[in-house]
Amino acid sequence: MELCPYVKNILLLDSEGKRVAVKYFSDDWPTNSAKEAFEKSVFTKTQKTNARTEAEIGLFENHVVVYKFVQDLQFFVSGGENENELILAQVLQGFFDAVGLLLRGHVDKKEALENLDLILMCIDEIVDGGIILETDANVIAGKVATNSMDSGAPLSEQTISQALATAREHLTRSLLK
């Protein structure tokens, strides 16, 4: 397990440091109050940085934290103090880009809250139990879009890939009858 990159948490906070979507994969923070204290600490220490164009890297409370900001949202990915920063940065970029794709470029707190289910599924597609599964934003967004589609929605409201998946599902059902 020592050779496998490990993510301790993925955080999405608003511009005031409040939770939008968070997921912890480590027991380093055993209580909710410990998790909130870590989030507040990371937010406070990164508040004055300008991580809007590129991801920034910092060491906070013996954790490597990679972060990036857009509009009124702040994206964070953290790992152990010996974790490879480039791998964590790749996870962050995959998360950041996948959220951008899923929200169709309207990445702000309002859109994030309205599509919270997509963001949480996005986190689940990227990391499972701390193990990195995927970092390609197109693959992540594709899996999330496929999993979240409502097959009962009218075809005019579905994307092409969703419509094809719906058609494939209907064809499969008709062939199995």
MIMAR-447754 format. One line per 4 residues: number of its first residue (from 1); their letters; for each residue x, y, z of C-alpha. Coordinates in nm, 3 decimals. Each point is the difference from the previous one (the first is absolute). Example, Ala and Ser with C-alpha at 12.3 -4.5 7.8 and 13.67 -1.06 7.14 Angstrom:
2
1) as) 1.230,-0.450,0.780  0.137,0.344,-0.066
END
This chain:
177
1) melc) 0.000,0.000,0.000  0.297,0.233,0.051  0.067,0.022,-0.374  -0.359,0.082,-0.093
5) pyvk) -0.090,0.371,0.000  -0.260,0.077,0.264  -0.241,0.294,0.023  -0.106,0.094,0.354
9) nill) -0.285,0.231,-0.098  -0.162,0.204,-0.274  -0.157,0.328,0.104  -0.218,0.247,-0.185
13) ldse) -0.052,0.313,0.210  -0.167,0.331,-0.075  0.165,0.341,0.021  -0.081,0.019,0.373
17) gkrv) 0.157,-0.337,0.082  -0.333,-0.181,0.039  -0.049,-0.352,-0.134  -0.153,-0.054,-0.339
21) avky) 0.114,-0.361,-0.051  0.262,-0.187,0.201  0.112,-0.359,0.020  0.258,-0.143,0.241
25) fsdd) 0.184,-0.326,-0.066  0.221,-0.003,0.309  -0.043,-0.040,0.375  0.237,0.293,0.064
29) wptn) -0.308,0.202,0.095  -0.212,-0.229,0.221  -0.281,0.245,0.076  -0.204,0.244,-0.202
33) sake) 0.135,0.288,0.210  0.358,-0.108,-0.084  -0.091,-0.004,-0.369  -0.156,0.345,0.023
37) afek) 0.306,0.132,0.186  0.227,-0.133,-0.276  -0.221,0.160,-0.266  0.005,0.333,0.184
41) svft) 0.378,-0.018,0.042  0.061,-0.077,-0.367  -0.244,0.269,-0.109  0.158,0.262,0.227
45) ktqk) 0.355,-0.080,-0.113  -0.088,0.005,-0.370  -0.239,0.295,0.005  0.261,0.259,-0.100
49) tnar) 0.149,-0.203,-0.286  -0.097,0.038,-0.362  -0.050,-0.357,-0.116  -0.229,0.090,-0.288
53) teae) 0.221,-0.069,-0.300  0.202,-0.296,0.127  -0.022,-0.240,0.289  0.202,0.093,0.308
57) iglf) 0.166,-0.244,0.239  0.040,0.038,0.374  0.083,-0.202,0.310  -0.262,0.035,0.273
61) enhv) -0.006,-0.200,0.323  0.230,-0.269,-0.149  -0.217,-0.036,-0.312  0.086,0.099,-0.355
65) vvyk) -0.290,0.209,-0.128  -0.048,0.095,-0.364  -0.261,0.265,-0.068  -0.156,0.211,-0.271
69) fvqd) -0.269,0.269,0.004  -0.267,0.098,-0.252  -0.275,0.258,0.046  -0.127,-0.053,0.357
73) lqff) 0.116,-0.363,0.030  0.323,-0.140,0.138  0.117,-0.350,-0.095  0.240,-0.190,0.231
77) vsgg) 0.161,-0.345,-0.017  0.226,-0.119,0.281  0.230,-0.292,0.063  0.262,-0.105,0.252
81) enen) 0.313,0.208,0.054  0.203,-0.241,-0.217  -0.256,-0.016,-0.281  0.100,0.099,-0.352
85) elil) -0.124,0.354,-0.064  -0.024,-0.055,-0.375  -0.238,-0.292,0.044  -0.217,0.201,0.238
89) aqvl) 0.007,0.290,-0.247  -0.117,-0.237,-0.275  -0.289,-0.117,0.221  -0.090,0.363,0.071
93) qgff) 0.012,0.094,-0.369  -0.215,-0.300,-0.094  -0.257,0.095,0.265  0.010,0.368,-0.096
97) davg) -0.039,-0.068,-0.373  -0.268,-0.269,0.046  -0.209,0.238,0.213  0.044,0.264,-0.270
101) lllr) -0.124,-0.244,-0.264  -0.294,-0.120,0.210  -0.108,0.354,0.085  0.048,0.103,-0.365
105) ghvd) 0.253,0.269,0.087  -0.221,0.171,0.261  0.219,-0.086,0.298  -0.130,0.196,0.297
109) kkea) -0.155,-0.076,0.337  -0.361,0.024,-0.120  0.054,-0.245,-0.287  0.207,-0.229,0.223
113) lenl) -0.276,-0.019,0.261  -0.265,-0.060,-0.266  0.211,-0.286,-0.141  0.143,-0.132,0.325
117) dlil) -0.089,-0.357,-0.096  0.220,0.025,-0.311  0.290,0.143,0.199  -0.020,-0.274,0.264
121) mcid) -0.017,-0.268,-0.272  0.298,0.169,-0.164  0.201,-0.037,0.323  -0.105,-0.367,0.018
125) eivd) 0.120,-0.060,-0.357  0.339,0.158,0.074  0.085,-0.158,0.335  -0.127,-0.310,0.179
129) ggii) 0.112,-0.049,0.359  0.297,0.230,-0.063  0.123,-0.193,-0.305  0.008,0.202,-0.321
133) letd) -0.215,-0.158,-0.270  -0.010,0.263,-0.274  0.137,0.347,-0.074  -0.117,0.059,-0.359
137) anvi) -0.278,0.259,0.021  -0.174,-0.121,-0.316  -0.019,-0.357,0.128  -0.118,0.113,0.344
141) agkv) -0.268,0.232,-0.140  -0.110,-0.268,-0.246  -0.045,-0.259,0.274  -0.185,0.245,0.223
145) atns) -0.227,0.116,-0.284  -0.078,-0.359,-0.095  -0.073,-0.099,0.361  -0.213,0.305,0.073
149) mdsg) -0.213,0.010,-0.312  -0.371,-0.027,0.042  -0.118,-0.247,-0.261  -0.354,0.130,0.050
153) apls) 0.094,0.349,-0.115  -0.116,0.103,-0.346  0.257,-0.063,-0.272  0.011,0.372,-0.077
157) eqti) 0.140,0.068,0.349  0.266,-0.272,-0.013  0.351,0.034,-0.135  0.090,-0.212,-0.302
161) sqal) 0.186,-0.254,0.214  -0.293,-0.020,0.240  -0.245,-0.043,-0.288  0.215,-0.277,-0.151
165) atar) 0.021,-0.175,0.337  -0.378,0.026,0.040  -0.055,-0.139,-0.350  0.246,-0.283,0.067
169) ehlt) -0.182,-0.082,0.325  -0.340,-0.007,-0.175  0.139,-0.218,-0.280  0.154,-0.242,0.250
173) rsll) -0.329,-0.028,0.187  -0.196,-0.064,-0.321  0.248,-0.268,-0.111  -0.017,-0.177,0.337
177) k) -0.381,-0.024,-0.004
END
